[in-house]
Amino acid sequence: MEIAVVGTPEFTLGFQLAGISRLHHPNGDEELAEVMRGLLSQKDVGIVVIDSADMTRLSDRLRSQIADSITPTVLGIGTEEDNTLRESIKSALGVDLWK
């Protein structure tokens, strides 16, 4: 399984230096939504890392699909708080590990 990273070239640079080659730099909200839908349907992608600021720009429906997705697991990282991983763990275990 591969790791995919979605975001600006500045956001993905560190991942590229770490050896991740599946990088996506969408321009605009529509292209961002297309890239995320495409990654959610690919069986060879195990983890998708996205800037949490970009995650907030997605539609509620797509964010719901992301939250429900087991494979790939989508991780929002950045300066804005993202509860996707927290909610996924909470629904899988029935316990909020952050409390």
Summary of the structure (lengths in Angstrom):
residues: 99
radius of gyration: 13.1
end to end distance: 31.3
largest distance: 37.5
contacts: 268
relative contact order: 0.17
helix: 46%
strand: 20%
